């Protein structure tokens, strides 16, 4: 499960859930009919159906609940109990905790050099040659793990480390066996008292510890400032490439722009921009964005707006679960059409929901919202139209509340990187000549770099990548 906590700058401003509820109830003192009338809408029926299915699944799984108690560590003088039958191998970690693994699953996951390439980390065993009714000829406990002997014309043995079996137990899942993911810190406007920041020299250091610290801040907070950056496009581009190669789009690769409408996008004007994420018109929006204000002369304004979309979504879910469900299920089409040489729409053209979730865990993984780039909403059923507009009104009200909006005036020498799948950004209108530069980094490239750095500098550093790595 994704671990979340809300940002606390000082004890006096600790944001407890009850405080959040009270604060935001003030935003909805005059509820619309959608929120004020209890009626069996489309979305109520959808939630009821999902609830019924979940109840049925829970009843079917009562005999094999997920274990919340971590199994004991395996030591050589106290090995787990094992047994097998025609379909499964059962492992007893203690008298209360058992895991069951299908024989075909075990054979498919053998990671000996014959079955799994030790360098490329790719499967070599032919899954489709494994007999459907395969059964071990023998299973044994060893200090190193479960040793399974398989019958074949050439006898084969597979050894599975005990810790790997615990981490990958699926019948039942052992939730505490895996290393918990890093905690996400949800933040409001009060993060202005102590925003995550790293120095340029530390981020650029050759030992990569500073890079790991920088990307860890981005992973936890969804953004991080970098101070002491030389106010040049060259230094900013070098900083961007510390993470990964730059993703090229219709705006070019590394951008260095002013309000001259050189591109057909309102970012190239002096107009105010509301909180939004970029690339809603792409099937795969960029992962990170880096911004660096190089200069602003002969004018004022142009403050940068940052909003933690995960924080706002958590409030929406608490106060308006029906609206949250609507935003999590309704696809929103989008387009980028300001350049005659390009016309971008996501695939499928119906778009994606504002709030996307991990299909396995149900955790929120992406916020995708730009009302300015939204296309025609012609995919709504007639009885969904009012409900959808009420839902986005509520979402907008929470996004634009004083509690959610973090305003900061960027200055030359301070760059900021944001997670475009989580943090929305915008700006106030401005006058004068304002020069900004920056870049996009692909989400997979960013997460790959962070994963590699975590292997090296994380809580359990490793000198090499084993075939039994949890990532594989």
N, C-alpha and C positions, 0 to 999 in steps of 0.2 A: 504494500500500500504506500502511496505517496504521503510523506509526512509533511504537515503544514504547521506553521505557527505565524502569528501576526507580529509585525515589527513593533518593538517597544523601545522608543528612543530614551525615555526616562521613566522611572517608576510612577511619577505623577501623571503620565499620559499613557499608562498601560491600557491597551485596547482589549478589554474583555468583551466577550460576545454580547453580554447584556447591554453594555454601553453602546455597542454598534447598533443593536436593535433599537434602542431608545432614540439614538441620534437619527437613524434613517426612517423611523416611523414618522418623524416630522415632515419628511419629504412626501408622504402619501396620506396626509390628513384628509384629503378629499379624494377618496378612491373612485376610479372610474367604474362603470357598471360591470366591467369584466371582473374586477377584483372585489366588487361589493356584493355581487349576487352569486349564490351557490347554485350552479345549474350544471347538468351533465353535458358539458361541451365535448367537442371532439378530443380535446387534450385530456380532459378528465377520463373519458372512455379509454384513451390510449394508456394513461397511467394505470387505470384499473386493470386493463388487460395484462400489462407488464407485471403488475403486482400479483395477479393470479398465477401467471406463469412462474414467477419467482417462488411463490408459496408451494406450487406443485413440485418444483425442482428441489426445494428445501426438504419437502416430505420424502422425496425419493432418495435423498442423500443422508437422511438422518442416521443411517447405520454407519456412515463413514464421514463424520464431521472433520473439518479442518482442525488440526491440532494447534492451539495457541501456546502450548508449553514447549519450549525448545528441547529437543532430545538430548540426552547426555552425550558428552564427548566420548568417542570410542577409544578405549585403551587396550593394549595387547592382552592384559590378563582378565579382561571383562568384555569379551566380544559379543555382538548382538546375536540373538536367537534367529535361526532361519528355518524355513520349511518351503516345500514346493508342491505344486500339483500340475495337472495337465495344461493349465493356462497361466499361472502366476508363480512368482517367487515372493514369499512374505518375509519381512525382516522385522524383528521385534527389538526396538531400541531400548525399551524397558517394559515393565508389565502393563503400562497404559498406552504406549505409543508404538504403533505398527505401521509399516509401509508395505504396499503391495505393488509389484511391477510385473506387467505382462511379459511373457517369455519373448514374444516377437519384438517388443519394445527394447528389452535388454540386448537381444542379438543385433538389432539395428543400431544400437548405441555403443557397440564395442569400439574401443579406441586404441586397439593394438596397431602396430605399424602396417599390418596387412589390411586392416579395415578403415584406418583413418590416417591420412598423410600427416606426418609429424611436423613438417615445415609449413605446408600450405594451409593446414588445418581444414582440409576438405575430406568429405566422406569418400571412401574407396569401396566399402562393402556394397554389393548390389542388393539393394533393399528388396527388389522384386524377385530375387532368387531365394529369399528366406521362405521356407515352407510355412503355410498358414498355421499348421498345428505343431510348430516346433516346440520341443520340450528339452530342457537340459538333461544330460545323462548323469550329472552330479553337480551339487552346489556345496561350497565349503566356506567357512569363516577363516580369514587370515588376518594378520595384524595390518596388512596393507589394504584390505577391502574384501568384497565379495568375489570369490573365484568361481566362475561358472564354466563347466565343460559341456561342449555342444557335440552332439553326434553328427558325423559326416564321414565321407570317404576319407578325408584327412582330418583327424580329430583337431578341434579348435578350442582354445581356452580364452576367456575374457575376464579381466580383472577390473572391478569398479570400486574406486575409493569410497569409504564409508561417508565421508563428508560430502562428496558429490551426489551420492544417493539421497542423503538427507536434503540437500539443497534442491534437488529435482524431483522429490517425492510428489506424486500427483494423486495417489490413492491411499490416504488423503494428502492434501497439501499441508506442509509443515511451514506455516507462515514465518516462524521465528528462526528457521534454519538458515535462510539467506541473509547476507549482510544488508541491513536496511539502506535504502537510497538516501542520498543527502537531503536534509530538510529544506523545504522551500519556505522562505520567509515572505509572508504577505505584508504589504506596506501601504500606508496611506500618505497624505500630504505631510504628515509629521516626520517622515523620513528625511526631510530637509535639514533636521538637526544633526544628522550623522549619516549621510549617504555613503554607500560603498565606493571607495576610491583607492586607486593605486598610482604610484608614481611612474612616469614614463621610463626612467632608467631601470626600475625594478621589472617592469613589464618586458623590457627589451633585453634583460640580462641573459647571457648565453646558457646558463645552467637550467633555464626553463622553470625554475621554482616560482619566479614572479609571474610568468605566463599562467602557471597552474593556479596561483592565487587569484589572478585576474579573471580567468574563465570560471573558477569556482564561485566568485562573487556573482558573475552573470547567471550561473546556474541556480544559485540560491535566491537572488533578488530580481533576476530578469534584467538587470542593468548594472553598469559600473562606470564611474568617471575615471579618466586618466589625466593626471595633472602633469605639468611640466613638459608638454609636447611642443617641440619646435613648431611655430605657427607657419608651416609651409605644407603644400600639398605632397611634397616628396616624403617628408617625415611621417605624415599621416598615412600615406599609402604603405610605407614600410611597416608602420604599426599594424595596419590591417592585415598585411601578409604574414605577420607573426602567427596569426590564427590559422589561416589557410589561404588558398588561392581565392582571388576575388571573383565573384559571380557577375558575369556580364549580362546586361539586360538591354532593353531598347534605349535606356539612358546612357549606355556606354559601360565601361568597366569601372574605373575609378572616376567619380564625378567631382568637378570643380565648377561651381555654377553661381550665378547671381539671378536677380529678378528680371531677366530679360526675355522670358518666354522662349528661350532657345529650344525648349521642348514643350510639347503640348500637354502640360500638367500644371495645376495650380501651385505646386511647390516652386515653380519658376516665376512666381508673381510676388507682390507685396501683401497679398491677402492673408487674413487669419485662417488657420487650419485647425479644425476641431480634432479631438483625440481619435486616432485611427491606426490601423495597422496597414502596412504596405503590401502590395502584390495580391490583393484579394482576387484579382483577375487571373492569377497564375494557378495552375493545378497544384504546384508546390511553392508557396510563398518563400521568400528568402528567410534564413534563420536569424542572422544578426545584421544590424545596421550600425555603422560608425558615422558619427557626425562630428565635425570640427569647424567652428566658426573662425575663419582666418582674419576677417576684418569687418567692421561696421562703422562707416563714417558718414558724416553729414545727415544724421537722422537718429531716430530712437525707435524703441519697440523691439519686436522680434524675440520676445522671451520664449523659451522652450517649455513645452508642456509634456509631462510624463504621467501616465496613469497605469497602475498595476491592474491589468485585466483580470488576473486570478483573484485579486482582492475584491474587486467589484463583483465578479461572478459569485464569490462565496457569500456576499451580502444578498445578492439577488436570489440565490438558492435558499437562504434562510428565510427571507421575508416574502418572496414571491415564487414559490416552487413551480407554479403553473407557467409563469413567464419564462422561468429557466428552462423548463421542458420544451417550450415552444422554440426558444433559441437554440436548443440542443438538437432539435429534430427537423427544423425547416431549412431547406437549402436556399441559399441566397445567391442569385446570379450576379456577375460583375463584369466590367469591361474596362479596357484602356483603349481609347479611340481618338486621342488628340493628335496623333501623328498619322497622316494619310498613308505612310509606308508600313504601318503596322495596325493590327486589330487583335487585341488579346482578350480571350475569354477562357475561363477554366474548363477543364474536361472532367466530367460531363458539363455541358453548358448550363445546366440547372444550378450548378454551384455547390457550395458546401455550407453547413450550418455555421452560425456565429460561434458556437461553443462545440468543440470536438472532444471526444473522449476515447480513452483506451478501451477497445472492445473487450478486453479480458478483465481488466481491473475496474473499469468504469471511472477512472480518474480523469479529470480535466487535463488535456494536454495542449490545447491550442485555442486561442481567441483570434477570430478572423472578422474584422469589422471596419468598413469604410463606407459610410452612407453616401458619400459623394460619388463613389465609383459603382454604386449599386445599379444594376440593370432593372428592366421591367419585372415586377413581381407577378408574373402570369401563371405561376405554378400553384397558387393557393386555391383551395376549394372555397366556395362562397361563404361557408360558415366559419372559415378560418381567418378571413380578411381582418375583421375588427379585432379579433384576438391577437393577431400578429402585430398590428399597429400598436395596440395597447402594450404588448410585451416590449417592443423596441422603444416606446416612450419611457417606460419604466427603466429600461437599460440605460437610455440616454440620460435620464434624470440622475441616476446613480453615478454614471461616468463623469458628469459635469458638476457634481456636488463639491463644495469646498473641502470636504473630507478626502475626496479621491484625487483631486488635481494637485500635482506637485509642479510648481512653476519655478524655473531657474533661468537666470540670464547667463548664457554661455559667453565666455570671453576667449580671445585668442590664447592658445596654450593649454586649454582644457577641452579634451574630447570626451565623448560619451558613447558607449556601445550599449545597445538594447537588444533584448530577445524579441524579435518581431512576432513570435508565436505567443507572446504573453503581454508585453508592455506596449500600450498605445502611446503615440506621440502626436504632437501638434505644435502650433506656435501662435503667438499674437501677431496682429498686423504690424507693419513697420514702415518707416520712411527712411530715405537715404540709400546708400550703397552698402549692401550686405553680401559678403562673399563666404560661401559655405563649401566644404568639401567632404567627401565620405565614400563609403562603399558598402556593398552587400556581401555577406558571406553565406554560403549554403548551409542549411541546418545540419545536413549529414556530415559535412566537413567539420563544422564546429563541434558536434558531438563526438566525432571520431578523435579529434585532437584532445578534447577533454578526457575521453576514456583512456587514451594512451598516457596522458599525464597523470591520471588517477592511478593507473597501474604502477607508475614509478614513484609518485609522491603521496598517494592516498593513505588511508589508515592501515592497510595491509599491503605495503609495497612489495613488488615482485621484480626480480632481475630478468625474468624471461616469461613468456606466455605459454603455460602448460596446455596440453590438449584437454585438460579438465577444467579450464578456466570457466567461471560462471557465465562469461559473455558468449561462450560457444554452445 
